Amino acid sequence: MDISAYRNTGWKREKLPQTHVPACLPVGRYWYRIYDRYGVDITALAIFTGNKRQQHPDTFHKTFMGTEITYRYNAYHIFNHSEAELLAMDNPFALIVLAAQKALLQGKVAEEELASHRLTVARALIQSKKFSHNKIKRLLLFLKNFIYIGNEEINRKFDNQIEQLTGGAITMGIIETIKKIEREEVFEKGIEKGMEKGIEKGIEKGKREVIENLIIKLGLSDKQVADVTEMPVSFVKKIRAALKKKK
């Protein structure tokens, strides 16, 4: 379990370092560790992602030789709400909860049925109009990996359905499911390293290499490469022209 803590400093909402909490340890122990270190007010939310029979306590109690402590915290189980209730909610987090419910069906129902559930969540996400284009792409990428289906034909059908639902604005295929995560991690590390050393050329070189691989190895169009890398089409065209000259 990971804990993300925030504190408000005037007009700024500052994120505190994330804390990893072993699930077997009482959450109350980490309340006083965070409070002792940062001295801020804390509210805790435990989200339980097991099946419907999973217990989801909201209290930790300890007593020993006349000393007693009780720690109460917010607790939520992903099955506290039904699918219909989650779809009706005006809350983006409800779709993540619904995806978590459907992910538990893996290995218990046919992949075709699981695909239908995955599409239900995807359709609700696209039609919610609560996210930017890039956030929807990232959430769909998360959804495709989180509710995993091994059948390639079913996945291709899902990609086509997403393209139809978005009017062609989002294409899920072309290895984006894994490559995009890898690309973003490489970019972020490259940017951090470049900022530390003051070297921007290294970042640009990394971007160029990614774009060249997408053009050469995957044969993507300029628009597809620009969409995947979030770079201007004009920049992609320059790299493609440079590759032609090398030939």
Accessible surface in RSA format (square Angstrom, percent):
REM  Atomic radii and reference values for relative SASA: ProtOr
REM  Chains: A
REM  Algorithm: Lee & Richards
REM  Probe-radius: 1.40
REM  Slices: 20
REM RES _ NUM      All-atoms   Total-Side   Main-Chain    Non-polar    All polar
REM                ABS   REL    ABS   REL    ABS   REL    ABS   REL    ABS   REL
RES MET A   1    84.62  43.8  51.80  34.3  32.82  78.1  43.01  36.6  41.61  55.1
RES ASP A   2    85.55  59.9  58.51  58.2  27.04  63.9  10.87  25.6  74.68  74.5
RES ILE A   3    42.85  24.4  39.72  29.6   3.13   7.5  42.64  30.7   0.21   0.6
RES SER A   4    52.70  44.5  27.04  36.1  25.66  59.1  17.35  36.9  35.35  49.5
RES ALA A   5    16.64  15.3  11.58  17.9   5.05  11.5  16.64  23.4   0.00   0.0
RES TYR A   6    89.59  41.8  68.67  39.1  20.93  54.5  39.19  29.5  50.40  62.1
RES ARG A   7    74.60  31.3  67.09  34.2   7.51  17.9  20.05  27.4  54.55  33.1
RES ASN A   8   120.40  83.0  91.34  88.3  29.05  70.0  25.11  60.4  95.29  92.1
RES THR A   9    61.40  43.7  45.75  46.4  15.65  37.3  49.15  66.0  12.25  18.5
RES GLY A  10    78.92  97.3   0.00   N/A  78.92  97.3  42.42 116.4  36.50  81.7
RES TRP A  11   266.70 107.0 230.33 111.5  36.37  85.4 203.56 108.5  63.14 102.4
RES LYS A  12   139.35  68.0 133.25  81.8   6.10  14.5  83.84  75.5  55.51  59.1
RES ARG A  13   156.91  65.9 131.01  66.8  25.90  61.7  49.21  67.3 107.69  65.3
RES GLU A  14    55.28  31.7  52.87  40.0   2.42   5.8  15.64  30.2  39.65  32.4
RES LYS A  15   113.42  55.3  88.84  54.5  24.57  58.5  48.59  43.7  64.83  69.1
RES LEU A  16     3.15   1.8   2.13   1.5   1.02   2.6   2.44   1.7   0.72   1.9
RES PRO A  17    79.31  57.8  64.93  59.2  14.38  52.3  76.99  63.6   2.32  14.4
RES GLN A  18   107.22  60.0  75.28  55.0  31.94  76.0  18.96  40.4  88.26  66.9
RES THR A  19    39.69  28.2  36.43  36.9   3.26   7.8  26.02  35.0  13.67  20.7
RES HIS A  20   120.03  65.6 102.87  71.5  17.16  43.9  78.05  80.4  41.98  48.9
RES VAL A  21     0.00   0.0   0.00   0.0   0.00   0.0   0.00   0.0   0.00   0.0
RES PRO A  22    51.02  37.2  45.73  41.7   5.29  19.2  51.02  42.1   0.00   0.0
RES ALA A  23    92.79  85.3  60.26  93.0  32.52  74.0  61.60  86.7  31.18  82.6
RES CYS A  24   114.93  86.9  75.78  84.5  39.15  92.0  52.70 133.5  62.23  67.1
RES LEU A  25    53.86  30.0  48.38  34.6   5.48  13.8  49.27  34.6   4.59  12.3
RES PRO A  26    37.21  27.1  25.91  23.6  11.30  41.1  36.71  30.3   0.50   3.1
RES VAL A  27    29.59  19.5  25.41  23.0   4.18  10.1  25.41  22.1   4.18  11.3
RES GLY A  28     9.60  11.8   0.00   N/A   9.60  11.8   4.79  13.2   4.80  10.8
RES ARG A  29    83.28  35.0  79.82  40.7   3.45   8.2   9.39  12.8  73.89  44.8
RES TYR A  30    14.76   6.9  14.54   8.3   0.22   0.6   6.68   5.0   8.08  10.0
RES TRP A  31    92.04  36.9  87.30  42.3   4.74  11.1  83.27  44.4   8.77  14.2
RES TYR A  32   119.04  55.6 118.28  67.3   0.76   2.0  89.71  67.4  29.33  36.2
RES ARG A  33   117.87  49.5 109.20  55.7   8.68  20.7  39.76  54.3  78.11  47.3
RES ILE A  34    10.29   5.9   8.52   6.3   1.77   4.3  10.25   7.4   0.03   0.1
RES TYR A  35    99.64  46.5  97.79  55.6   1.84   4.8  50.23  37.7  49.40  60.9
RES ASP A  36   125.40  87.8  97.17  96.7  28.22  66.7  20.67  48.7 104.72 104.4
RES ARG A  37   176.78  74.2 143.11  73.0  33.67  80.2  47.67  65.2 129.11  78.2
RES TYR A  38    42.69  19.9  24.23  13.8  18.46  48.0  27.22  20.5  15.47  19.1
RES GLY A  39    55.01  67.8   0.00   N/A  55.01  67.8  23.81  65.3  31.19  69.9
RES VAL A  40    27.16  17.9  22.35  20.2   4.81  11.6  27.16  23.6   0.00   0.0
RES ASP A  41   141.42  99.1 116.29 115.8  25.12  59.4  40.35  95.0 101.06 100.8
RES ILE A  42    46.13  26.2  16.80  12.5  29.33  70.7  21.92  15.8  24.21  65.7
RES THR A  43   116.71  83.0  90.86  92.1  25.85  61.6  81.70 109.7  35.01  52.9
RES ALA A  44    28.77  26.5  19.57  30.2   9.20  20.9  24.78  34.9   3.98  10.5
RES LEU A  45   105.72  58.9  75.00  53.7  30.72  77.2  75.72  53.2  29.99  80.7
RES ALA A  46    11.16  10.3   9.41  14.5   1.75   4.0  10.82  15.2   0.33   0.9
RES ILE A  47    73.23  41.7  46.12  34.4  27.11  65.3  46.31  33.3  26.92  73.1
RES PHE A  48    37.40  18.7  35.18  21.8   2.22   5.8  37.40  22.7   0.00   0.0
RES THR A  49    79.23  56.4  71.56  72.6   7.67  18.3  37.07  49.8  42.16  63.7
RES GLY A  50    19.99  24.7   0.00   N/A  19.99  24.7  19.22  52.7   0.77   1.7
RES ASN A  51    59.26  40.9  55.31  53.5   3.94   9.5  16.88  40.6  42.37  41.0
RES LYS A  52   155.24  75.7 130.04  79.8  25.21  60.0  73.46  66.1  81.79  87.1
RES ARG A  53   203.94  85.6 176.01  89.7  27.93  66.5  82.11 112.2 121.84  73.8
RES GLN A  54    67.02  37.5  54.79  40.0  12.23  29.1  27.89  59.4  39.13  29.7
RES GLN A  55   153.19  85.7 139.71 102.1  13.48  32.1  48.65 103.6 104.54  79.3
RES HIS A  56    78.60  43.0  63.52  44.2  15.08  38.6  43.76  45.1  34.84  40.5
RES PRO A  57    73.43  53.5  60.46  55.1  12.97  47.1  72.98  60.3   0.44   2.7
RES ASP A  58    75.30  52.7  73.92  73.6   1.39   3.3   8.09  19.0  67.22  67.0
RES THR A  59    52.32  37.2  34.97  35.5  17.35  41.3  27.02  36.3  25.30  38.2
RES PHE A  60    62.27  31.2  60.04  37.2   2.23   5.8  62.27  37.8   0.00   0.0
RES HIS A  61    89.30  48.8  65.84  45.8  23.47  60.0  51.68  53.3  37.62  43.8
RES LYS A  62   124.26  60.6 121.68  74.7   2.58   6.1  65.61  59.1  58.66  62.5
RES THR A  63    81.21  57.8  63.99  64.9  17.22  41.0  50.27  67.5  30.95  46.8
RES PHE A  64   142.83  71.5 137.03  84.9   5.80  15.1 141.52  85.8   1.31   3.7
RES MET A  65   166.72  86.3 119.70  79.2  47.02 112.0 116.69  99.2  50.03  66.3
RES GLY A  66    84.66 104.4   0.00   N/A  84.66 104.4  41.89 114.9  42.78  95.8
RES THR A  67    98.63  70.2  93.34  94.6   5.29  12.6  64.96  87.3  33.67  50.9
RES GLU A  68   115.56  66.3  84.31  63.8  31.24  74.4  21.63  41.8  93.93  76.7
RES ILE A  69   106.10  60.4 101.48  75.6   4.63  11.2 106.10  76.4   0.00   0.0
RES THR A  70    58.63  41.7  29.01  29.4  29.63  70.6  17.77  23.9  40.86  61.8
RES TYR A  71    34.90  16.3  33.05  18.8   1.85   4.8  31.45  23.6   3.45   4.3
RES ARG A  72   179.59  75.4 155.16  79.1  24.44  58.2  55.81  76.3 123.78  75.0
RES TYR A  73    31.25  14.6  14.44   8.2  16.81  43.7  11.24   8.4  20.01  24.7
RES ASN A  74    81.39  56.1  74.10  71.6   7.28  17.5  18.10  43.6  63.29  61.2
RES ALA A  75    32.22  29.6   3.75   5.8  28.47  64.8   3.75   5.3  28.47  75.4
RES TYR A  76    38.79  18.1  38.79  22.1   0.00   0.0  35.94  27.0   2.85   3.5
RES HIS A  77     3.63   2.0   3.63   2.5   0.00   0.0   1.55   1.6   2.08   2.4
RES ILE A  78     2.31   1.3   2.31   1.7   0.00   0.0   2.31   1.7   0.00   0.0
RES PHE A  79    58.66  29.3  34.29  21.2  24.37  63.4  34.99  21.2  23.67  67.7
RES ASN A  80    72.15  49.8  40.10  38.8  32.05  77.2  15.16  36.5  56.99  55.1
RES HIS A  81    58.60  32.0  56.48  39.3   2.12   5.4  32.74  33.7  25.86  30.1
RES SER A  82    59.31  50.1  46.53  62.1  12.78  29.4  51.27 109.2   8.04  11.3
RES GLU A  83    58.34  33.5  53.72  40.6   4.62  11.0  20.84  40.3  37.50  30.6
RES ALA A  84    74.46  68.5  61.19  94.4  13.27  30.2  67.46  95.0   7.00  18.5
RES GLU A  85    87.65  50.3  81.13  61.4   6.52  15.5  34.58  66.9  53.07  43.3
RES LEU A  86     2.47   1.4   1.48   1.1   0.98   2.5   1.48   1.0   0.98   2.6
RES LEU A  87    71.69  39.9  44.24  31.7  27.44  69.0  44.68  31.4  27.00  72.7
RES ALA A  88    89.17  82.0  49.14  75.8  40.04  91.1  60.85  85.7  28.33  75.0
RES MET A  89    68.93  35.7  48.37  32.0  20.56  48.9  43.10  36.6  25.83  34.2
RES ASP A  90   115.98  81.2  86.05  85.7  29.92  70.8  40.58  95.5  75.40  75.2
RES ASN A  91    70.22  48.4  66.12  63.9   4.09   9.9  13.47  32.4  56.75  54.8
RES PRO A  92    50.97  37.1  46.52  42.4   4.44  16.1  48.90  40.4   2.06  12.8
RES PHE A  93    89.03  44.5  84.21  52.2   4.81  12.5  87.56  53.1   1.47   4.2
RES ALA A  94     2.78   2.6   0.68   1.0   2.10   4.8   2.64   3.7   0.14   0.4
RES LEU A  95    17.06   9.5  16.64  11.9   0.42   1.1  16.69  11.7   0.37   1.0
RES ILE A  96    60.06  34.2  60.06  44.7   0.00   0.0  60.06  43.3   0.00   0.0
RES VAL A  97     4.20   2.8   2.93   2.6   1.28   3.1   4.20   3.7   0.00   0.0
RES LEU A  98     0.00   0.0   0.00   0.0   0.00   0.0   0.00   0.0   0.00   0.0
RES ALA A  99     1.68   1.5   1.68   2.6   0.00   0.0   1.68   2.4   0.00   0.0
RES ALA A 100    12.98  11.9  10.80  16.7   2.18   5.0  10.97  15.4   2.01   5.3
RES GLN A 101    13.38   7.5  10.39   7.6   3.00   7.1   2.67   5.7  10.71   8.1
RES LYS A 102    16.47   8.0  16.47  10.1   0.00   0.0   1.16   1.0  15.31  16.3
RES ALA A 103    16.88  15.5   9.92  15.3   6.96  15.8  10.08  14.2   6.80  18.0
RES LEU A 104    56.62  31.5  49.72  35.6   6.90  17.3  53.16  37.3   3.46   9.3
RES LEU A 105    48.05  26.8  48.05  34.4   0.00   0.0  48.05  33.7   0.00   0.0
RES GLN A 106    65.76  36.8  49.24  36.0  16.52  39.3  19.73  42.0  46.03  34.9
RES GLY A 107    85.13 105.0   0.00   N/A  85.13 105.0  41.32 113.4  43.81  98.1
RES LYS A 108   146.89  71.7 109.84  67.4  37.05  88.2  85.12  76.6  61.77  65.8
RES VAL A 109    41.82  27.5  21.12  19.1  20.70  49.9  30.68  26.7  11.14  30.2
RES ALA A 110    62.67  57.6  44.13  68.1  18.53  42.2  56.07  79.0   6.59  17.5
RES GLU A 111    66.74  38.3  63.27  47.9   3.47   8.3  29.52  57.1  37.22  30.4
RES GLU A 112   116.23  66.7 106.55  80.6   9.69  23.1  63.07 122.0  53.17  43.4
RES GLU A 113    84.51  48.5  77.46  58.6   7.04  16.8  32.05  62.0  52.46  42.8
RES LEU A 114     4.90   2.7   4.90   3.5   0.00   0.0   4.90   3.4   0.00   0.0
RES ALA A 115    17.59  16.2  15.40  23.8   2.20   5.0  16.10  22.7   1.50   4.0
RES SER A 116    67.53  57.1  59.00  78.7   8.53  19.7  28.50  60.7  39.03  54.7
RES HIS A 117    40.15  21.9  39.98  27.8   0.17   0.4  32.87  33.9   7.28   8.5
RES ARG A 118     0.44   0.2   0.44   0.2   0.00   0.0   0.00   0.0   0.44   0.3
RES LEU A 119    21.24  11.8  21.24  15.2   0.00   0.0  21.24  14.9   0.00   0.0
RES THR A 120    35.96  25.6  34.15  34.6   1.81   4.3  15.70  21.1  20.26  30.6
RES VAL A 121     5.02   3.3   5.02   4.5   0.00   0.0   5.02   4.4   0.00   0.0
RES ALA A 122     0.00   0.0   0.00   0.0   0.00   0.0   0.00   0.0   0.00   0.0
RES ARG A 123    89.48  37.6  89.45  45.6   0.03   0.1  27.09  37.0  62.39  37.8
RES ALA A 124    23.06  21.2  12.57  19.4  10.50  23.9  19.23  27.1   3.84  10.2
RES LEU A 125     8.37   4.7   8.33   6.0   0.04   0.1   8.33   5.8   0.04   0.1
RES ILE A 126    21.48  12.2  16.04  11.9   5.44  13.1  16.04  11.6   5.44  14.8
RES GLN A 127   109.50  61.2  90.89  66.4  18.61  44.3  36.14  76.9  73.36  55.6
RES SER A 128    34.45  29.1  10.62  14.2  23.83  54.9  21.95  46.7  12.49  17.5
RES LYS A 129   178.45  87.1 144.26  88.5  34.19  81.4 102.18  92.0  76.26  81.2
RES LYS A 130    93.36  45.5  59.01  36.2  34.35  81.8  38.37  34.5  54.99  58.6
RES PHE A 131    48.31  24.2  27.99  17.3  20.32  52.9  33.08  20.1  15.22  43.6
RES SER A 132    64.40  54.4  47.91  63.9  16.49  38.0  53.75 114.5  10.65  14.9
RES HIS A 133    80.09  43.8  69.44  48.3  10.65  27.3  53.62  55.3  26.48  30.8
RES ASN A 134    64.54  44.5  63.81  61.7   0.73   1.8  10.57  25.4  53.97  52.2
RES LYS A 135   121.28  59.2 120.43  73.9   0.85   2.0  63.87  57.5  57.40  61.1
RES ILE A 136    18.38  10.5  18.38  13.7   0.00   0.0  18.38  13.2   0.00   0.0
RES LYS A 137     9.05   4.4   6.78   4.2   2.27   5.4   3.99   3.6   5.06   5.4
RES ARG A 138   101.70  42.7  96.63  49.3   5.08  12.1  38.68  52.9  63.03  38.2
RES LEU A 139    42.13  23.5  40.72  29.1   1.41   3.5  40.93  28.7   1.20   3.2
RES LEU A 140     0.00   0.0   0.00   0.0   0.00   0.0   0.00   0.0   0.00   0.0
RES LEU A 141    11.00   6.1  11.00   7.9   0.00   0.0  11.00   7.7   0.00   0.0
RES PHE A 142    80.39  40.2  73.31  45.4   7.08  18.4  79.89  48.4   0.50   1.4
RES LEU A 143     4.31   2.4   4.31   3.1   0.00   0.0   4.31   3.0   0.00   0.0
RES LYS A 144    21.30  10.4  18.68  11.5   2.62   6.2  10.84   9.8  10.46  11.1
RES ASN A 145    60.00  41.4  44.71  43.2  15.29  36.8  23.11  55.6  36.88  35.6
RES PHE A 146    77.59  38.8  65.03  40.3  12.56  32.7  71.01  43.1   6.58  18.8
RES ILE A 147     0.00   0.0   0.00   0.0   0.00   0.0   0.00   0.0   0.00   0.0
RES TYR A 148   138.58  64.7 132.34  75.3   6.24  16.2  95.12  71.5  43.46  53.6
RES ILE A 149     1.13   0.6   0.00   0.0   1.13   2.7   0.01   0.0   1.12   3.0
RES GLY A 150    39.29  48.5   0.00   N/A  39.29  48.5  19.42  53.3  19.87  44.5
RES ASN A 151    59.71  41.2  49.18  47.5  10.53  25.3  10.92  26.3  48.79  47.2
RES GLU A 152   123.34  70.8 117.61  89.0   5.74  13.7  41.89  81.0  81.45  66.5
RES GLU A 153   107.80  61.9 106.12  80.3   1.68   4.0  53.81 104.1  53.98  44.1
RES ILE A 154    19.33  11.0  17.64  13.1   1.69   4.1  18.60  13.4   0.73   2.0
RES ASN A 155    26.27  18.1  26.27  25.4   0.00   0.0   8.81  21.2  17.45  16.9
RES ARG A 156   125.07  52.5 124.07  63.2   1.00   2.4  62.90  86.0  62.17  37.7
RES LYS A 157   125.68  61.3 122.93  75.4   2.75   6.6  67.61  60.9  58.07  61.9
RES PHE A 158     3.25   1.6   2.73   1.7   0.53   1.4   2.93   1.8   0.32   0.9
RES ASP A 159    19.51  13.7  18.84  18.7   0.67   1.6  10.37  24.4   9.14   9.1
RES ASN A 160    82.65  57.0  81.35  78.6   1.31   3.1  16.41  39.5  66.24  64.0
RES GLN A 161    45.71  25.6  44.94  32.8   0.77   1.8  17.06  36.3  28.65  21.7
RES ILE A 162     0.00   0.0   0.00   0.0   0.00   0.0   0.00   0.0   0.00   0.0
RES GLU A 163    67.58  38.8  67.26  50.9   0.32   0.8  11.54  22.3  56.04  45.8
RES GLN A 164   142.61  79.7 115.82  84.6  26.80  63.8  47.11 100.3  95.50  72.4
RES LEU A 165    60.45  33.7  33.58  24.0  26.87  67.6  37.52  26.4  22.93  61.7
RES THR A 166    26.53  18.9   6.64   6.7  19.89  47.4  15.00  20.2  11.53  17.4
RES GLY A 167    72.33  89.2   0.00   N/A  72.33  89.2  38.53 105.7  33.80  75.7
RES GLY A 168    32.15  39.6   0.00   N/A  32.15  39.6  17.20  47.2  14.95  33.5
RES ALA A 169    49.65  45.7  33.83  52.2  15.82  36.0  42.92  60.4   6.73  17.8
RES ILE A 170     3.50   2.0   3.50   2.6   0.00   0.0   3.50   2.5   0.00   0.0
RES THR A 171    31.87  22.7  30.16  30.6   1.71   4.1  26.25  35.3   5.62   8.5
RES MET A 172     5.24   2.7   4.31   2.9   0.93   2.2   0.66   0.6   4.59   6.1
RES GLY A 173    19.98  24.6   0.00   N/A  19.98  24.6  17.91  49.2   2.07   4.6
RES ILE A 174    53.72  30.6  29.70  22.1  24.02  57.9  40.97  29.5  12.74  34.6
RES ILE A 175    83.65  47.6  70.61  52.6  13.04  31.4  76.32  55.0   7.33  19.9
RES GLU A 176    10.52   6.0   9.68   7.3   0.84   2.0   2.23   4.3   8.29   6.8
RES THR A 177    25.75  18.3  25.54  25.9   0.21   0.5   7.42  10.0  18.32  27.7
RES ILE A 178   103.91  59.1 103.45  77.1   0.46   1.1 103.91  74.8   0.00   0.0
RES LYS A 179    97.89  47.8  96.19  59.0   1.69   4.0  48.05  43.3  49.83  53.1
RES LYS A 180     3.83   1.9   3.58   2.2   0.25   0.6   2.54   2.3   1.29   1.4
RES ILE A 181    74.71  42.5  74.50  55.5   0.21   0.5  74.64  53.7   0.07   0.2
RES GLU A 182    77.68  44.6  76.41  57.8   1.28   3.0  35.25  68.2  42.43  34.6
RES ARG A 183    17.67   7.4  12.77   6.5   4.90  11.7  11.54  15.8   6.13   3.7
RES GLU A 184    28.91  16.6  27.56  20.8   1.35   3.2  12.66  24.5  16.25  13.3
RES GLU A 185    87.80  50.4  86.56  65.5   1.24   3.0  26.68  51.6  61.12  49.9
RES VAL A 186    85.91  56.5  82.46  74.7   3.45   8.3  84.18  73.1   1.73   4.7
RES PHE A 187    25.06  12.5  22.26  13.8   2.80   7.3  25.06  15.2   0.00   0.0
RES GLU A 188   101.84  58.5  99.65  75.4   2.19   5.2  34.38  66.5  67.46  55.1
RES LYS A 189   145.48  71.0 140.43  86.2   5.05  12.0  88.24  79.4  57.24  61.0
RES GLY A 190    27.78  34.3   0.00   N/A  27.78  34.3  24.97  68.5   2.80   6.3
RES ILE A 191    66.81  38.0  66.81  49.8   0.00   0.0  66.81  48.1   0.00   0.0
RES GLU A 192   105.82  60.8 103.41  78.2   2.41   5.7  34.44  66.6  71.37  58.3
RES LYS A 193   118.11  57.6 115.89  71.1   2.22   5.3  62.08  55.9  56.04  59.7
RES GLY A 194     6.83   8.4   0.00   N/A   6.83   8.4   5.82  16.0   1.01   2.3
RES MET A 195   147.38  76.3 117.90  78.0  29.47  70.2 106.98  91.0  40.39  53.5
RES GLU A 196   146.67  84.2 106.39  80.5  40.28  95.9  46.71  90.3  99.97  81.6
RES LYS A 197   126.38  61.7  95.70  58.7  30.68  73.0  67.83  61.0  58.55  62.4
RES GLY A 198    63.73  78.6   0.00   N/A  63.73  78.6  33.27  91.3  30.46  68.2
RES ILE A 199    87.78  50.0  84.42  62.9   3.36   8.1  87.28  62.9   0.50   1.4
RES GLU A 200   139.90  80.3 132.95 100.6   6.94  16.5  46.29  89.5  93.60  76.4
RES LYS A 201   175.19  85.5 170.56 104.6   4.64  11.0 114.31 102.9  60.88  64.8
RES GLY A 202    42.21  52.1   0.00   N/A  42.21  52.1  31.66  86.9  10.56  23.6
RES ILE A 203    31.62  18.0  26.08  19.4   5.54  13.3  29.73  21.4   1.89   5.1
RES GLU A 204    80.66  46.3  78.80  59.6   1.86   4.4  23.75  45.9  56.90  46.5
RES LYS A 205   131.67  64.2 129.54  79.5   2.12   5.1  73.93  66.5  57.74  61.5
RES GLY A 206    22.06  27.2   0.00   N/A  22.06  27.2  20.93  57.4   1.13   2.5
RES LYS A 207    48.52  23.7  48.52  29.8   0.00   0.0   8.28   7.5  40.24  42.9
RES ARG A 208    84.52  35.5  84.52  43.1   0.00   0.0  25.97  35.5  58.55  35.5
RES GLU A 209    85.82  49.3  84.50  63.9   1.32   3.1  30.89  59.8  54.93  44.8
RES VAL A 210    31.11  20.5  29.31  26.5   1.80   4.3  30.93  26.9   0.17   0.5
RES ILE A 211     0.00   0.0   0.00   0.0   0.00   0.0   0.00   0.0   0.00   0.0
RES GLU A 212    41.01  23.5  41.01  31.0   0.00   0.0   2.52   4.9  38.49  31.4
RES ASN A 213    68.05  46.9  67.16  64.9   0.88   2.1  14.19  34.2  53.85  52.1
RES LEU A 214    14.25   7.9  14.18  10.1   0.06   0.2  14.25  10.0   0.00   0.0
RES ILE A 215    17.66  10.0  10.85   8.1   6.81  16.4  10.85   7.8   6.81  18.5
RES ILE A 216   115.80  65.9  87.39  65.1  28.42  68.5  93.31  67.2  22.49  61.0
RES LYS A 217   158.21  77.2 123.15  75.6  35.06  83.5  80.96  72.9  77.25  82.3
RES LEU A 218    64.68  36.0  38.22  27.3  26.46  66.5  43.07  30.2  21.61  58.2
RES GLY A 219    60.64  74.8   0.00   N/A  60.64  74.8  29.68  81.4  30.96  69.3
RES LEU A 220     8.18   4.6   6.12   4.4   2.06   5.2   6.30   4.4   1.88   5.1
RES SER A 221    55.50  46.9  45.72  61.0   9.78  22.5  48.97 104.3   6.53   9.1
RES ASP A 222    28.32  19.8  25.67  25.5   2.66   6.3   9.17  21.6  19.15  19.1
RES LYS A 223   139.58  68.1 137.17  84.2   2.41   5.7 107.10  96.4  32.48  34.6
RES GLN A 224    61.75  34.5  58.66  42.9   3.09   7.4  15.77  33.6  45.99  34.9
RES VAL A 225     0.00   0.0   0.00   0.0   0.00   0.0   0.00   0.0   0.00   0.0
RES ALA A 226     9.47   8.7   6.47  10.0   3.00   6.8   6.76   9.5   2.72   7.2
RES ASP A 227    32.08  22.5  23.56  23.4   8.52  20.2  16.23  38.2  15.85  15.8
RES VAL A 228     6.90   4.5   5.62   5.1   1.28   3.1   6.90   6.0   0.00   0.0
RES THR A 229     4.34   3.1   0.16   0.2   4.18  10.0   0.16   0.2   4.18   6.3
RES GLU A 230    76.18  43.7  42.77  32.4  33.41  79.5  26.83  51.9  49.35  40.3
RES MET A 231    37.52  19.4  29.84  19.7   7.68  18.3  20.63  17.5  16.88  22.4
RES PRO A 232    79.77  58.1  67.47  61.5  12.29  44.7  79.09  65.3   0.67   4.2
RES VAL A 233    60.95  40.1  56.68  51.3   4.27  10.3  56.68  49.2   4.27  11.6
RES SER A 234    70.29  59.4  62.71  83.7   7.57  17.4  45.31  96.5  24.98  35.0
RES PHE A 235    37.09  18.6  35.64  22.1   1.45   3.8  37.07  22.5   0.01   0.0
RES VAL A 236     0.00   0.0   0.00   0.0   0.00   0.0   0.00   0.0   0.00   0.0
RES LYS A 237   116.13  56.7 111.27  68.3   4.86  11.6  56.26  50.6  59.87  63.8
RES LYS A 238   143.83  70.2 134.06  82.3   9.77  23.3  80.85  72.8  62.98  67.1
RES ILE A 239     1.05   0.6   0.92   0.7   0.13   0.3   1.02   0.7   0.03   0.1
RES ARG A 240    55.69  23.4  55.67  28.4   0.02   0.0  22.77  31.1  32.91  19.9
RES ALA A 241    47.68  43.8  43.53  67.2   4.15   9.4  46.01  64.8   1.68   4.4
RES ALA A 242    42.64  39.2  37.78  58.3   4.86  11.0  40.83  57.5   1.80   4.8
RES LEU A 243    18.97  10.6  17.36  12.4   1.60   4.0  17.36  12.2   1.60   4.3
RES LYS A 244   135.16  65.9 122.38  75.1  12.78  30.4  71.74  64.6  63.42  67.6
RES LYS A 245   179.93  87.8 145.47  89.3  34.46  82.0  96.79  87.1  83.14  88.6
RES LYS A 246   154.79  75.5 115.74  71.0  39.05  93.0  89.48  80.5  65.31  69.6
RES LYS A 247   207.36 101.2 140.59  86.3  66.78 159.0 109.06  98.2  98.30 104.7
END  Absolute sums over single chains surface
CHAIN  1 A    16332.1      13240.1       3092.0       9136.0       7196.1
END  Absolute sums over all chains
TOTAL         16332.1      13240.1       3092.0       9136.0       7196.1
